[in-house]
């Protein structure tokens, strides 16, 4: 899969994202391709596993920023919901929020793995 096809699969508004990177397509592509190397998602998984709500908040907030900056809007929304719930102390939906993040993150990673 070429980069253009990946952007479509990722549902990223390439024009908007390119503007964030000041028109530097190579830099934009490099950041998208490196997304899978970021450890924030693993930190979120570990915090969730150990029921560390402060760790979940930090990791979800960081992943929210990364995904938002890269135009991964669905992941951004799911992380935002988790951050809001954690900040409000509303833990009853955390499993559901985490499952949504996990599903979208894995979809993104599968797509990125297909890049040539």
ABEGO torsion letter per residue (X at the ends): XBAAAAAAAAGBBAAAAAAAAGGBAAAAAAAAAAAAABAAAAAAAAAAAAGBAAAAAAAAAAAAAAAAAAGBAAAAAAAAAAAAAAAAGBAAAAAAAAAAAAAAAAAAAAAAAABX
